[in-house]
């Protein structure tokens, strides 16, 4: 399967990413770009986006980018740095970039931006199973 087919198959059953309102902007082997808009129900008690929102967007970008090679992959270690706050109506974009790909592991960085401003940096490691994506 090609990367777009894999991500479409994953997204059909990914109800959380659908709830977030994620749009897949681009997908190629080892990279993925996603976007979404912050909604009122995503805000915390400070009226800014809950940290889990940017984390979730980055996690979805990691999942799609790491599975784009055709082998089913799952995250085993992730971390995020929150740099800027986000408010209702802000549109953010996550770009996942593959840093290294080994037989059993993949290493990725995801940069989340609002316009030209970096709002969060995410790092993820995935385990690459032997199971292939099939049509």
Beta strands, then each sheet from edge to edge (+ up, - down):
strand 1: 23-28
strand 2: 31-37
strand 3: 71-82
strand 4: 91-101
strand 5: 105-114
strand 6: 117-132
sheet 1: 1+ 2- 4+ 5- 6+ 3-
end
